[in-house]
Amino acid sequence: MDRSWFVSAAFGGALIVGGILMLRSHKRVWEQQQADPELDEEDRSFLGRRYRRRMQASGLLTVIGLMLPLGDLVRVFAGAPGWFAAYWIVVLLLVMWLVMLAIGDLASTKVHTTIALNRIRAEQRKLEREAAALRAQLSNGHDQSSNGAPTSSE
């Protein structure tokens, strides 16, 4: 056995450990989010899709971590370059799918965050208008009391 197997085993092992830790982390966060009574249906739907994407990505990472050293170990490939190529094409396709999931998650999170920020800004503008209207009412009431006219609070 040559040293390259140890490198792929170490790298694959790191991917496996990282994937399993991420799976556990996503599950723990998902359970906390499910218990949050302040989430509306839109947020729950987004978080559910994000959970599925991230679980799939973490699972793929774990599978890829298993496949890397396995591809170096399997002796079937020694006399069959076609099978060797097919195996590594599958690994590359899985890596590409993982990258696509990551890009999709990034884009989806950005869109969701932008929409949420726009909702918050709209609510902020509404509250600022209401506060300005209340200040205007209070200052009008204060002006009347300085002229000797009774105010609604007297």
N, C-alpha and C positions, 0 to 999 in steps of 0.2 A: 504494500500500500504506500503510495507516495504522499508527500506533504500537502499536496493540493486538496486532498480529501479532508484533512484537518481544518484547512482554511474554510472550505465550503461547509463543513460541519459546524464550525464556530459561528460563521455568519448565519447559517440556517438556524442554529440554536438560538442566536440572538433574535432573529425574526420570530421564531416560535414563542419565546418568552415575551417579547414585546407584544405580539398578537394576542396572547392569552391575557396579559395584563390589561390591554386595551379592551378586550371583550368584557372582562370583569368590571372595569371602570365604566364602560357604557351601560352595562346592566344596572349598576348601582345608581348612576345618575338618572337613568330612565325610571327606576323605582321611586326615586325622590320626586321626579317631575310628575309622576302619576298621582302622588299624594298631595300635590300642590293645588289647593282649592281656588287660587286666584287666576289660574290659567283659563282662557276662553277656548272655545272649540277650534278656532283657527290656529292658535298656538299649539294646542294638543295635536292637531293634525300635522302641523309642521314638525313638531318634535317626534312624532311617531315615524314619519318618513325619514327624518334624520337618523333616528335610532336604527331603523332597518338598513339604511345605507352604511352607517358606521359599523354595525355588526357584520355586515357582509364584507366590508373592507378589512376589518380585523380578522375575520375568518379566512379570507383570501391570503392575508399576510402570513397567517399560521400555516396554511397549506403550502404556500410558496416556500416557506422556511423548511418544511418537510421535504419538498421536492428537490431542493438544491443539493443536499448531500446524497439523497437517494439516487439522483441522476449520476453521481460519480461512483456510487457503489454497485449499481446494477451491471452485472457482467453480460447480460443479454445484448447490450449495445456494442460489445467488443467486436462481434462479427457482423453486425447489422447496422450500417450507417444510416439507413432509412429510418429505422426505429429510433436511433439516437437523435436524428434531426427532428422527427415528429415529437419526441418527448420534450425537447428544448423549445420547439415552436409552441407547444402547449404551455410551457412555463412562461414564455414571452407573452403569449396571449393573456394569460392570467395577470401578469404584471401590467399589461396595457389596460386591462379591465380595472385593475386596482387604481391606476392613475386616473382613468376616466371617472371612477367613483369619487376619488378625492377632488377632482376638478368640479364635478357636479355638486358635491357637498359644499365646496367653497362658494360656488355661484349661487346655490340655493340659499345658503346662510346669508350671503351678501344681500340678495333680493329681499329676504324676509326681514333682515335688520333695517334695510332702507325703508321698507313699508312701515315697520314698527316706529321708526324715528319720525317718519312723516305724520303718523297718527299722533304721536306725542307732541310734535310741533304744532299741529292743528289744535290740539287740546290746549296747549300753552297759549296760543294766540286767542282762543276763545276765553280762557280765564283772564288773560290780560285785558281784553275788551270789557269783560264783566267788572274787573277791578277798577278800570278807568271810569266806567259808568257809575260805580258806587262812590268813587272819589268825587266825581262831578256832583252827584246827589248830595254828598256830605258838605262839599264846599258851597253849594247853593243854599243849603240849609243854614250853614254858618254865616253866610252873607246876609241872609234875612234876619238872623238874630242880632247882628251888629247894627241893623237899621231900626231896630226896635220892634220889628214884626215878630210875632210868635212863631216858633218852629214846631214841627210835628212832635218833638220830644218834650215840649213844655206842657 
